């Protein structure tokens, strides 16, 4: 037993160093600042048993002083991946890999709103803007 404990203690610094070298997925970095640096996006995975799922991705947007401005109460099932990014107009974009749907979150008159944009790269919302190309980058 002592031999295994010593081995574990000796390997711990190596394992810690290696885990720090694992890159994060480009569109799954959290927290991430908006392009203007006014807002901070976090997308934590939250444990919540609902609709046959046990974990959910939940979008939260704060100001640069870390005051919570918006929290998505519905979320997205964490069984599937979601990818997110900011655009140059301080909109958050989220791509749900489960069904290919794209949502955006924007500040309208001081209130953050979650809106459906479309799926499969097709704008179904009537919005005059497109999803950012960088949203689908997963490498």
Secondary structure, DSSP 8 states (H G I E B T S, - for coil): -HHHHHHHHHHHHHHHHHHHTS---GGG-SSEE-TTSSEEEEEEEEEEEETTEEEEEEEEEEETT--EEEE-SS-EETTS-EEEEE-TTS-EEEEETTT-EEEEEEEETTEEEEEEEEETTEE-S--SS---GGGG---
